[in-house]
Amino acid sequence: MSDRNAQRAELAAGISRPLVLLLAFTCGAAVANLYYAQPLLHTIARAFSVSNSAAGLLVTVTQAGYVVGLALLVPLGDLLERRRLIAAMLLVAAAGLGIAAAAPAFAVFALAVAVLGVTAVLAQIIVAMSSSLAGEHERGRVVGTVMSGLLIGILVARTISGVAAQLLGWRVIFVIAAGAMVLLAGVLRSALPRVPATEQLRYPALLRTVLHLIRDEPLLRQRMRLGATAFGCFSVLWTSVAFLLSGAPTTTATR
């Protein structure tokens, strides 16, 4: 009992700035896994001898995996001890990145990026965990910092991927990212406090509560539509730009 009381006192005291920055970095690194392939679609198409349209489907596969992760894995943050869950998901992401780096065929690569899509929802679990670890006086700042890491990861991933592919080959970025996931799993396993599960429901019942929230909350449904539209436009733009920029430069005749 004394150990549990001490643990509650530690959580109530708040969260240290270095740990906040570590969680923000992990969020960015996790969600970046979704986007490493986007600027490389033309290169990947040539490497596996598939059409550009087939390579473009990788974006759909990745986002479909992300939807599956949101629906089936994020609720586990309430059922399982989050420190172990986060470390396990980082290791699964590392395995997916390793498979992507060594993929001998397009189908294997597509399967790997689907796994990366599923495990990228780790970022959402970390955001929720950072909110629960933060004290009342710092919750907004902590969540804002962690979300900033997530958004930076989305924006920077393409640049890092393109530079690494240009210098070292397109598979190297997946090797580097896999190593980062393994390293982060070890660091977070040591740095994060143990956070007990917050729900005692069975997993199917917990999933039903999510459906009930969607059914009963019109504002939630509106935000879901807005989010889906925004990220759909975002993905369409960046996928198209990747193929446009990979083509030969065009010149216009001047008089």
C-alpha angles and dihedrals in degrees: 000000000000090000091053092048090050090050092051091049090051092051092047091053091067136238130298121246094239090054091049090053091047091053091047091052091047091051091052093046092048096049092042087069087073093061109037092094097048100082090040098055095110092047092047091049090055093044093055096033095239131134123267090246091056091049089050089061088069088077090054092047092051094049091045089055089050091054090051090050092050091051100041110021107036092064088058087073087077095046103042136050101270099216092060092041092053093047092048093050091049090054092049089050089051090053091050091050091049091052090049091051093051099034110142094193140030094248091056091049091050090052090050094052089048088058089049090053092053095047094044088078084078084091090065091050090051092050090053092046093050089053092052093047094049122089120242091257094055106030097106093048093046095049090045091053093048092047089050088057090052093051093045089053090054093050100040098043094079094050093049091046094050094047093047091048092049093051105032110011132276097273094058096074090061091051091051092047091049090054090049091053093052091047093049091048090057095043095048092045087061101034103045121082118235109264115194121225114275098207134054096193122119115255097253090049091050091052089051091055088059090054090048090054091052091048096047102038115068092181089057091052090050092051090048091055092047092048093048091049094047095049091042090057090044093054094044091053097048095042092052093044091055092060093040094054093045092061126090115278116261127220130206123220116244129200 
